Amino acid sequence: MTERSGETDRRWDGDLLDLDAYLARIGHTGELSPTSETLRALHRAHVLTLPFENLEAVLGRPIPLDVPALQDKLMRRTRGGYCFEHARIFAAALERLGFGVTGLSSRVGMGSDRVRPATHAMLRVETAETPDTGRVWICDVGFGAGPLEPIEFADGAETVDSGWTFRLERRTHPLGATLAAEEWTLRERRADGDGWLDLHVFAPNPQYTVDWAVGNHYVSTHPRSPFVRRPFVQRTGPDVRHVLDGTTWVTTTRADGSRRAREVEPREVPEVLEDVFGIVLDAEDASALVPVLERLPTGSGPED
């Protein structure tokens, strides 16, 4: 057996990626040079094409993060994934194209003051222009309801698209500067105009595949993880978000704040997944999912 080098452990296996298949899956036919323009196009295409979903965890199955397994799931089987899967395959694609890629882990808060584990994966990306401009980007393709395009890694940077507004802010660590650990918060402007919602908080400490493997194991197996308890699926469009939370087709939420919701019968869910979210389950997976949905308590919603 060939021992992996430390340098290999810090990379994202872009050489294993079927780049043509990935680009075809997200519908990108444009420029491939590692520029900020290419990065924006790839990020947007990925977010608008590949849905967020945790169905494997709900069904009690392992969630591998190696590139061949992700290609099989996201490209061949027309499925989605959650943050670790999205960030991992996006990192491989960017590395293959010559971008500078660093993994990051973030603590999802969604407005809560509670300190949660750093189990959200995203990327810090350098482009061909970075040596001259100093501009670096945060790519958050796996949040489910995050920015459509990269946001500059700079205090006060914003991205606005079709009414969705996101802002990155640098803050002093709550326990004081002696910790020497800066924190950054990704915020979204509330649709009702009532200020900002803090989505997640991160420190710019590099994360590698082994770090994400640990977080992925916790999120997909720990009994307190909300992702093992019920399906949670999201699909983002330019001006609309669809969410399926358990058996509730939670919303169709537009940037102006309008929304609608309805309950879905368990047996209807596989069809909704395909028609609304672009997730195609085979007969075996559909049959396995319906009993799980039938056992959910009425009115089950988001949990910590």
C-alpha positions in Angstrom: 0.0 0.0 0.0 1.3 3.4 -0.9 1.3 5.8 2.0 -0.3 9.2 1.3 2.0 12.2 1.7 1.1 15.2 3.8 0.8 17.3 0.6 -1.7 14.8 -0.8 -3.8 14.9 2.4 -4.1 18.7 1.9 -5.5 18.4 -1.6 -9.0 17.7 -2.9 -8.5 14.9 -5.4 -9.3 17.0 -8.5 -7.3 14.5 -10.6 -10.0 11.9 -9.8 -12.9 14.1 -11.0 -14.7 13.5 -14.2 -14.7 17.2 -15.0 -16.7 16.9 -18.2 -19.4 15.0 -16.3 -19.5 17.6 -13.5 -19.7 20.5 -15.9 -22.5 18.8 -17.9 -24.4 18.1 -14.6 -24.4 21.7 -13.6 -24.9 23.0 -17.1 -21.7 25.1 -17.3 -20.5 25.6 -20.9 -18.5 28.8 -20.4 -14.9 29.8 -19.6 -12.7 27.4 -17.5 -9.7 29.6 -16.7 -9.3 30.1 -12.9 -10.6 33.7 -12.8 -13.2 35.4 -10.6 -15.6 35.5 -13.5 -15.4 31.7 -13.9 -15.7 31.1 -10.2 -19.0 33.1 -10.1 -20.4 31.2 -13.0 -19.5 27.8 -11.6 -20.8 28.7 -8.1 -24.1 29.9 -9.5 -24.5 26.9 -11.7 -23.8 24.5 -8.9 -26.2 26.1 -6.5 -29.0 26.4 -9.0 -28.6 22.8 -10.2 -27.6 20.5 -7.3 -30.2 20.3 -4.5 -29.5 20.0 -0.7 -30.7 16.7 0.8 -29.9 14.4 3.7 -31.9 11.3 2.6 -29.0 8.8 3.0 -28.5 9.8 6.7 -32.3 9.5 7.3 -32.2 6.0 5.8 -29.2 5.1 8.1 -26.7 4.8 5.4 -23.1 6.0 5.3 -22.3 9.2 3.4 -18.9 8.8 1.8 -17.0 11.9 0.8 -14.5 10.4 -1.7 -14.7 11.8 -5.2 -15.7 8.6 -7.1 -18.7 8.1 -4.6 -19.8 11.7 -5.0 -19.7 11.5 -8.7 -21.8 8.4 -8.7 -24.4 10.0 -6.4 -24.5 13.6 -7.7 -23.9 13.0 -11.4 -24.9 9.4 -12.4 -27.9 9.0 -10.0 -29.3 12.6 -10.2 -29.2 13.1 -6.4 -28.2 16.0 -4.2 -26.3 16.1 -1.0 -25.6 18.2 2.1 -22.8 20.6 2.8 -19.9 18.2 3.0 -20.8 16.5 -0.2 -21.3 19.8 -2.1 -18.2 21.5 -0.8 -16.1 18.4 -1.4 -17.0 18.0 -5.1 -16.8 21.7 -5.7 -13.4 21.8 -4.2 -12.2 19.0 -6.5 -13.6 20.8 -9.5 -11.9 24.1 -8.6 -8.6 22.4 -7.8 -8.7 20.7 -11.1 -9.2 24.0 -12.9 -6.3 25.7 -11.1 -8.0 27.6 -8.3 -6.4 27.8 -4.9 -8.8 26.0 -2.5 -8.8 25.9 1.3 -11.5 24.1 3.3 -13.3 25.9 6.2 -15.8 24.7 8.9 -18.5 26.9 10.3 -21.0 26.9 13.1 -24.6 27.2 11.9 -26.7 29.4 14.1 -29.7 30.7 12.1 -30.1 33.5 14.6 -29.6 31.4 17.7 -27.1 32.4 20.4 -26.3 28.8 21.2 -22.8 27.5 20.4 -23.1 24.7 18.0 -20.4 22.4 16.6 -18.6 23.5 13.5 -20.3 21.1 11.2 -20.9 23.2 8.1 -18.4 23.0 5.2 -17.4 25.7 2.8 -14.4 27.0 0.9 -11.9 29.9 0.8 -10.9 30.3 -2.9 -8.0 32.2 -4.6 -8.2 33.0 -8.3 -5.6 33.9 -10.9 -6.1 37.6 -10.0 -5.5 37.1 -6.3 -1.7 37.7 -6.4 -2.3 41.1 -8.0 -5.6 42.2 -6.3 -5.4 40.4 -3.0 -9.1 39.5 -3.4 -10.1 36.1 -2.0 -13.6 34.5 -2.1 -15.8 32.5 0.2 -17.8 29.8 -1.6 -20.8 28.4 0.2 -22.4 26.0 -2.3 -23.7 23.6 0.3 -25.8 25.7 2.7 -29.0 25.1 0.8 -30.2 28.6 1.2 -27.0 30.5 0.8 -25.6 33.0 -1.7 -25.9 32.2 -5.4 -22.4 33.6 -6.0 -19.2 33.8 -4.1 -18.8 36.6 -1.6 -15.5 38.4 -1.2 -13.6 37.5 2.0 -13.6 41.0 3.3 -15.4 42.8 6.2 -18.6 44.3 5.0 -18.6 42.5 1.6 -22.1 41.9 0.2 -23.7 40.0 -2.6 -27.1 40.8 -4.0 -29.0 38.7 -6.5 -32.7 38.7 -7.3 -33.5 40.3 -4.0 -31.4 37.9 -1.9 -28.8 39.9 0.1 -25.9 38.4 2.0 -23.2 40.1 4.0 -19.9 39.0 5.5 -18.7 40.6 8.7 -15.6 40.3 10.8 -16.1 40.3 14.6 -14.1 40.2 17.7 -14.1 36.9 19.5 -16.6 37.0 22.3 -14.0 35.8 24.8 -11.6 38.5 24.0 -8.7 39.2 21.6 -6.3 37.1 23.7 -7.6 34.1 21.9 -6.2 35.6 18.7 -9.0 33.9 16.8 -11.0 36.2 14.5 -14.6 35.2 13.7 -16.6 35.9 10.6 -20.3 35.8 10.3 -22.4 35.3 7.1 -25.6 37.2 7.4 -28.7 37.4 5.3 -31.0 40.4 5.1 -34.4 39.4 6.4 -37.2 39.4 3.8 -39.5 41.4 6.1 -36.9 44.2 6.2 -36.3 43.7 10.0 -32.5 43.7 10.0 -30.2 40.7 9.4 -30.2 37.0 10.2 -26.9 35.5 11.3 -26.6 32.3 9.3 -23.3 30.8 10.5 -20.0 31.8 12.1 -16.5 30.6 11.2 -12.8 31.2 11.9 -10.4 31.1 8.9 -8.6 27.9 10.1 -7.8 25.5 7.3 -9.7 22.3 7.2 -8.7 19.2 5.3 -10.5 16.1 4.1 -9.8 14.3 7.4 -11.5 17.2 9.4 -14.5 17.1 7.2 -14.7 13.3 7.6 -15.1 13.8 11.4 -17.8 16.4 11.0 -19.6 14.4 8.4 -19.6 11.3 10.7 -21.2 13.3 13.5 -23.8 15.0 11.3 -24.8 11.7 9.6 -24.8 9.4 12.6 -25.2 11.1 16.0 -28.6 10.7 17.5 -28.8 14.4 18.3 -28.1 15.4 14.8 -31.3 16.8 13.1 -30.2 15.2 9.9 -30.7 11.7 11.0 -34.2 12.3 12.3 -36.2 13.5 9.3 -35.7 14.4 5.7 -34.7 18.0 5.0 -34.4 19.0 1.3 -33.9 22.4 -0.3 -33.8 23.6 -3.9 -32.8 27.1 -4.8 -33.8 29.1 -7.9 -32.9 32.6 -8.9 -35.8 34.1 -7.0 -37.5 31.2 -5.2 -36.6 28.5 -2.6 -38.4 25.2 -2.1 -38.0 23.4 1.2 -39.3 20.0 2.3 -39.0 19.5 6.0 -40.2 16.0 7.0 -43.6 15.7 5.3 -44.2 19.5 5.1 -43.5 21.2 1.8 -42.5 24.1 4.0 -42.4 27.0 1.7 -42.0 28.5 -1.6 -40.3 31.6 -0.3 -39.4 34.4 -2.6 -37.0 37.3 -1.9 -40.0 39.6 -1.2 -40.9 37.3 1.7 -44.1 35.8 0.3 -44.5 32.1 1.1 -46.9 29.2 1.0 -46.9 25.7 2.6 -48.8 22.5 2.6 -48.6 19.0 4.0 -47.5 16.1 1.7 -48.7 12.6 2.2 -45.7 10.2 2.8 -46.5 8.3 -0.4 -46.4 11.5 -2.4 -42.9 12.6 -1.3 -40.9 10.6 -3.9 -42.9 12.3 -6.6 -42.5 15.8 -5.0 -38.7 15.1 -4.7 -38.5 14.5 -8.4 -40.9 17.1 -9.7 -39.9 20.0 -7.4 -36.4 19.2 -6.2 -34.9 17.3 -9.1 -34.0 14.3 -6.9 -34.8 11.0 -8.6 -35.1 8.0 -6.2 -35.0 4.5 -7.5 -37.8 2.2 -6.5 -35.8 0.7 -3.6 -35.0 4.0 -2.1 -38.5 5.4 -2.5 -39.9 2.3 -0.8 -37.5 2.6 2.1 -38.2 6.3 2.6 -42.0 6.2 2.8 -42.1 4.2 6.1 -39.7 6.6 7.7 -42.0 9.5 6.8 -45.0 7.6 8.2 -43.3 7.3 11.5 -42.5 11.0 11.9 -44.4 12.8 14.7 -47.1 15.2 13.4 -45.7 18.7 13.1 -42.1 17.8 13.5 -40.0 20.7 12.6 -36.4 21.9 12.8 -34.4 20.8 15.9 -31.0 21.6 17.3 
